[in-house]
């Protein structure tokens, strides 16, 4: 392992997830990958907006992404605050 990245078993595609995000060799389902991609979009939206509070961030995400569940919106906010 180098650079904090997970190395994959021989013949498998390397993972781009940082160490600790998932077990070695884990591959997300298509649904999980879609949620992860949506969270990336939501984090970018929050970065552009720079909301002053969590309430403002949730309102902005609900307005911009009405089809996304509250749990996914909160996950996007949590991941954005750790970055």
N, C-alpha and C positions, 0 to 999 in steps of 0.2 A: 504494500500500500504506500502511496505517496500523495502528497498534496491534499490529504483529508478526504480522498475519494475512495469509494468502495471498489475493489477489484472484483471482477466476475470470474466464475469458473471458466476453464479453458473452453473456447468455442462459443461462449455467450457474449452478448454485447455488453460493454462496460456501462456502469450506472453513472448518471450525472448527479445523483443525489448526494449531498454531503454526508459524511459519516454520522451515524446516529439517526438519520431520517427513516431508515427501514433496514430490515435484516439483509445480510449479504445474499445475493441471488434473487431477491424479491423483484417481481415484475408486476406493476399495477394492472388491474383489469381495465378494459376500455372505459368503463364508467368512472373508475378512480382517476384515470388519466384525464378524462374530460373535466372532472371537478378540479383537478390540479391546474389545468390550463385556465379554467374560469377564475380560479383564485389569483393566478398571475395577472389576468386582465383587471381584476378588482383592485389588486395592490397597485398597479400602474395608475388606475383611476384615482385612488386615494393619494398617491404621490403627487399627481398633478393638482389635485384640489387642496391638499394640506388642510384638512378639517381641524377646527379648533377644539373639538370635543368628540368623545366616543358617540354621543347622541347624534351629532352632526354627521359623523362618518357613516353611522348606520342608516340615517335618513338618505344620504347621498347614494349609498349602495343600493338601498331599496328602490330609489327612483331610477337609477341607471341599470339595475339588474333585477327587475321585478320577478323574474322566473326562478331566482336563486333562493334557497331556503335561508332562514335566519342563522342556522348552524354554520352554513358555508360562509355567510357574510361575517360572522364573528370570527371564524377561522382566518379569513382574509385579513381582518383587522389585527388579530393576534400575531400572525406571521409578519405583517407589515411593521408592527411595533418592535419585533425582535430583530428586524433587519437593520 
